[in-house]
Amino acid sequence: MDKLTAMQVFAAVVDEGSFSAAAARLNMAKSAVSTLVKTLEAELGVTLLNRTTRKVSLTEAGQRYKDRAEQILSDVEDADREAAALTATPRGTLRVSAGVSFGTQELGKVVATFLATYPEVRIDLQLTDRFVDLLDEGFDLAVRIGELRDSSLIARKLTSARRLTCASPDYLEAHGTPQHPNDLRQHNCLGYSGGGWSFQEQGRPLIPALEGRLIGNNGDVLCAAAVAGSGIVFAPSFILGDDIRAGRLVPILTAYEAPPVGIYAIYPPSRHISAKLRAFIDSLSNHCGSPPSWEQGLP
């Protein structure tokens, strides 16, 4: 006896309330339905259904078996869908949210390659540094950096990014090079709105008091100001990497560098992840790498 088929027939009899109705739904002979259920009961050694001339009802054992059988059948359907999704063609619109700096620096490359690979997908990419509610605002995915705030969402870690402290050679020549994070009090620190500078000393976090004449909500602007010699900047490596490699910025205080921050693909919980979303997350992961490409050549 095919146990899954027997479970499906048994569940149909319970749902429909009779062997005749279940047979009609399944396009089977009533006798075949009845035989399958009887064979199932015989194999289990219990009576699953109370039978009358008009209807059937569940015994206690039948109720327990039905609950487990429905879960098993649901799991089998999920497995079938997930396997099919692996070979399904990604198509449709994918709405993606990301921070301005990371999106500007990295996502253009990912999106261009992805769209060339999957011509039936359209991407709606929205860059913003405000916190986006994926469910309320209809996004399929968000790229987030740092501590995750919403545990109800599914998170896949893509990679991580170092947080570096840098200044231009001209600034350091004119004002000296800080040797300890507390020395930053004597310098013009280009601060990110709402975010402190984090360091680590002997395994313990260190957050110094800072002074500065420029505060902004965009890391690219702060980086540009640092390159121009305005002060010292603290930002993720994907913002600073190109200027460090080109010699326009010099990393400082590397002995006190805090642990890297995680970069995550965040998406709403669902029993079935779409082919387009799965493919885009895989593309993001392949692009980011570990260590990430933007940290190549950094001291």
Residue, then its C-alpha position, 0 to 999 in steps of 0.5 A: m500500500d502507498k502510505l501517502t496515497a492512503m493518507q490523502v484518501f483518509a484525509a479526503v474522507v474526513d474533509e468531505g464527511s463520506f466515502s462517496a463525496a471523497a471518491a467524487r473529489l478524488n475521481m476514484a471509485k467509492s469501493a477503492v476509497s473504502t478499501l484503502v481506508k480499511t487497509l490503512e486501519a488494518e495496518l495500523g491496528v486501530t479504527l480511524l473512523n466511526r461509520t454510519t449509513r449517512k456519515v463518518s466521524l473520527t475516533e480518538a485515534g483517527q483524530r490524532y492520525k488525521d492531525r499528523a497525516e495533514q502535517i506530513l502531507s503539507d510537508v510533502e507539498d512544501a518539499d515538492r514546491e521547494a524542489a520545483a522552485l530550484t528549477a523555476t524561471p525567475r520572473g516578475t517584479l522584485r522590490v528591494s530596499a537598501g541603504v544609500s551608501f551600500g546601494t550606491q557603492e555595490l548594488g548597481k553591479v549586482v543588479a546589472t548582472f542579475l538583470a542580464t542573467y534573468p531577463e524576465v525579472r524587473i527590479d524596483l530598487q529603493l535606496t533610503d537610510r530610514f528603517v523600512d517596514l518590509l510588510d507594510e511597504g511591500f518590499d520583497l527584500a532589504v539589505r541591512i547592516g549591523e544589529l538586526r531589529d526585527s526578529s520576525l523577519i528571516a535573515r541570511k548573512l551575506t558577509s561583513a564589513r570592517r569599520l575603519t577610521c581614516a583621514s587624508p594625508d594632508y590632514l594628518e600632516a597638519h594635525g598629527t595622527p591620533q594614537h588612541p581613540n581618546d585622542l580623537r577629542q582633539h580632532n575634527c571628527l566627521g560624525y554620522s547622525g545618530g551613530g557613535w564611533s566604536f572601538q575595542e581595547q583589550g577585548r572591551p568596547l570603547i566609545p570615546a567622546l568626540e568633537g566635530r563641526l560636521i554631522g551628516n546622514n550619508g557616509d559618502v558625503l562624510c568620506a568626501a569631506a575627509v578626502a578634502g582634508s576636513g577631518i577624520v571619518f569613521a565608516p564601513s570599508f565599502i565606503l572607504g575602500d577605494d579612497i584607501r587603495a588610491g592613497r587619498l585616505v589613510p587608516i588610523l587606530t587599526a589596533y583598536e578596530a572593533p569587530p566587523v558588522g554583519i551585512y544581511a539579506i532580510y525578507p518576510p517569512s514565507r513557506h515558499i520563497s519565490a524563484k526570483l527572490r532566491a536567485f537575487i539573494d544568491s547573486l548578492s551572496n556571490h557578489c559580496g563574498s567572504p572576505p568581501s571584494w571591497e576589502q581587497g588590498l586594505p591594510 
